[in-house]
Structure formats: C-alpha cells, structure tokens
Amino acid sequence: MAENEIMDARDIIHYVYSALKDKGHDPIMQLVGYIISGDPTYITSYKNARSLIRRVERDELLEEFVRFYVEHIEEDR
C-alpha cells in the first residue's frame, strides 16, 4: 500500500483488520475498543495501521459496520 493511495473506510477497515490479525490480536475486540474509546493504541502500528485508521472519523467507521451488517442481514432473508 502506497502512502498516497486513496482508500475508503471499507478498505481501511479491511486493511487494519488484516494487520491486527497478522499480529495475533483479536481484530473485532481491538476495533470495538478503538471505536468506543478513541484510544489509538487499540490499533497496532504494524503496517501503518494506526495511522490509517485515524484518517477515518470513528462515527464513519461505525456507519460502515452498521451498513455492512444491515446489507448482509437483508441478503439472508
């Protein structure tokens, strides 16, 4: 990933999730901790994930999670 590459919230979530998993963390718990607290130390600095996640407002991250969840719930019905 190039530093100047443009990524949307979904891309950033996927990238950060992967970096957290690579480092042996529970990505869901770490992302939830970050969204709730705003504490960037929940996100690893590995692969520049911490810097990337801070490019997106926490409410935007939450919106993306809810959007994804609702879209998939509708598909299952």
C-alpha positions in Angstrom: 0.0 0.0 0.0 1.5 3.3 -1.1 1.3 6.2 1.4 -0.6 8.4 -1.0 -3.0 5.7 -2.1 -6.6 6.7 -1.6 -8.6 4.3 0.5 -12.2 4.5 1.6 -13.5 3.5 5.1 -14.2 -0.1 4.0 -10.7 -0.5 2.5 -9.1 0.9 5.7 -11.2 -1.4 7.9 -10.2 -4.4 5.9 -6.5 -3.4 5.9 -6.4 -2.7 9.7 -8.3 -5.9 10.4 -5.7 -7.8 8.5 -2.8 -6.1 10.2 -4.3 -6.8 13.7 -4.9 -10.5 12.7 -1.3 -10.7 11.4 0.0 -9.5 14.8 -2.1 -12.1 16.7 -4.7 -9.7 18.1 -8.5 -10.2 18.2 -9.4 -7.7 15.4 -13.0 -7.3 16.4 -12.3 -6.6 20.0 -9.5 -4.2 19.1 -11.6 -2.3 16.6 -14.5 -2.1 19.1 -12.2 -0.8 21.8 -10.9 1.9 19.4 -14.4 3.0 18.3 -15.7 3.2 21.8 -12.7 4.9 23.4 -10.9 6.7 20.6 -7.7 5.4 22.0 -5.4 4.7 19.0 -3.3 2.2 21.0 -6.0 -0.4 20.4 -4.7 -0.5 16.8 -1.3 -1.8 16.0 1.2 0.4 14.3 2.3 -2.6 12.2 1.9 -1.9 8.5 1.0 1.7 9.4 -2.5 0.5 10.5 -2.8 3.0 13.4 -2.1 6.0 11.1 -4.5 4.7 8.5 -7.4 4.1 10.9 -7.0 7.7 12.2 -7.8 9.0 8.7 -11.4 8.0 9.2 -13.7 9.5 11.9 -14.9 6.9 14.4 -18.5 7.6 13.5 -17.7 6.9 9.9 -16.2 3.6 10.9 -19.4 2.7 12.9 -21.6 3.7 10.0 -19.6 1.4 7.7 -20.0 -1.5 10.2 -23.8 -0.9 10.5 -24.2 -0.6 6.7 -22.3 -3.8 6.1 -24.3 -5.6 8.8 -27.7 -4.4 7.6 -26.9 -5.2 3.9 -26.0 -8.8 4.9 -29.0 -9.3 7.1 -31.2 -8.3 4.2 -29.4 -10.8 2.0 -30.1 -13.6 4.4 -33.8 -13.0 4.5 
